[in-house]
Amino acid sequence: MQKRVRQLWIPGFLSLILCLLFQAALQRLGLQPRIVWSGPSSPTLYMPWLAALPFIGALAAFISSRAGGSRATVLFVSVFPALALTFAFLFMFPFSMTIELVAGRPVDFSRVATVLLKDGIGWILVPAVALLAGGLLAQLVINTQSTSQRTAIG
């Protein structure tokens, strides 16, 4: 198996699957997203899901690091689910334009952009920060352990 698969793709997709499964489980339990602040463009957030994301980011970072991933790869893997959601959100623009052409009904792109911006904060930016926090914490713990092991050996 190639290094890139062990260091990047397996931990990245594992973290994406864990994020999606945990969110689906919370939805099946009936938990609803909460509005964080009031206003016209206030995002809705799944707080229990957000609380679990640092652990998922740390797990992905740990798996990538154990496979020999570089520091950049480990941090990239920790935010992989947020990047995947970013590409899904960005895909909505050409998809909505295609729907407009096929259906013949105009789409208000200012409304689409507003919804994507509002949802992008709650579904991309905040989860990315939570995942990155877990990845950074795991990186710190891994570096501390490897430094202490080198000191004990040397």
N, C-alpha and C positions, 0 to 999 in steps of 0.2 A: 504494500500500500504506500502511496506517495506521501511525503512529509506534509504537503499542503492539505491533503485530505484529512490526515490525523490531527494536524495543528489548527486548521481553519474550518473546513466544511463540517466535519462531524460535531465538534463542539458548538459551532454556530447554529446548525440546524437542530441540534438537541436543545439548545436554549430557546430557539424559536418555537419548537414543538411544546416544550414545557410551559412557556408563556401562554400559548394559545390554549393548551389543555387546562391550565389553572384558571384562565379567564372563563372558559366554557363551563368548568365545574362551578365557579362562582355564580354564573348566570343560571345554571340549572338549580342551584340552591335558592334562587330568587333574589339575590343581591342586586341592587340597582345602583347605577353611578350617581354620584352626588355632585351638586353644583358647588364649586369652591367659593366663588364670590358672586355677588349680584351685579348685573350689568347686561348690556345687549349682546356681548360676545364672551360670556363667561363659559369656560370649558367645564365639561362633566368628567369626573374622574372616578375610577374604581379604586377606592382606598385600600382594601385588602389585597387587590392585585398589585398595586404600586408598592405595598409593603413587602411583597414576596419578590419583586424584581431584583433588588440588590443581591439576594441569595442566589437567584438564577444566574445573574451576571457573574457572581463570584464562582459559581460552579463551572460555568463555561470557561472562565479565565483559568481556573485551576486545571481543568482537563486539557486545555490548550498548552498551558505551561508544562504540565507533566509529559506532554507529547513533544516537548522541546521547542515550542513556539517562542518567537522573539517577543519583546515587550510590546511592540506595535501590534503584532498579531494577536496577542493576548487581550489587549484593550479593544481591538477591532471585534474580536469574537464576543466580548462581553456586551457590546452594543448591537450585535447582529440583528436581534429581533426588531429593534427600532429602525434600523436601516432597511430591513425588509418591508416594514410598514410604510416607510417613506416612499419606496418605489411603488408600492401598491397605491398610495395616495396620488403620486405623480401620474400614474397610469390613468387615473380618473379623468384628467383633462382630455387626452386624445379619445378616450372611450366616450365621453359625453359629446364630443364633437362628432364622432361617428354616429351616435344615436340621433343627434340633431339632423344629420344628413339623411339618414335612413327614414326616420319618423317624419321629417319635414316640419317638426315643431321647433321653434327657436328656444335655445337654452340661455337663461340669463347668467352669463359668466361672472358677473359681479357677485351674484348670489352664491354661485358655486365656489368662487374664490373665498368669500367670507366664511362659508361653511368649512372649506378645507383649512383655512387659517385657524378657525376656532377649534375644529377637531384635531388639527395638527398639533396644537399646543397640548391638548389632553391625551392624544394617542401616540405622538411621536416625541416631542420635546421633553415632557415630564418623564415618560418611561425611559428615554435615553439617558437622562440624568441619573435616574434610579439604577439602571443597569450599569452605567459607568461607575457609579459610586461603589457598587459591589465588585466590579472588575478592578478598580483601583485598590480597594481594601484587600482583595485576594492577592494582587500583585505585591502589595506591601508586606503581607504575611509570608508569601512565598520567598521574597527577597530576604526578609529577616531570618527565615529558617535556613536558607541556603548560606547566608553569611555566618550564622552560628554553627552550621555544620562544617564550613571551611575553617573556622576558627578552632573548633574541636579537633579536626583532623590535623591541621597544620601546627 
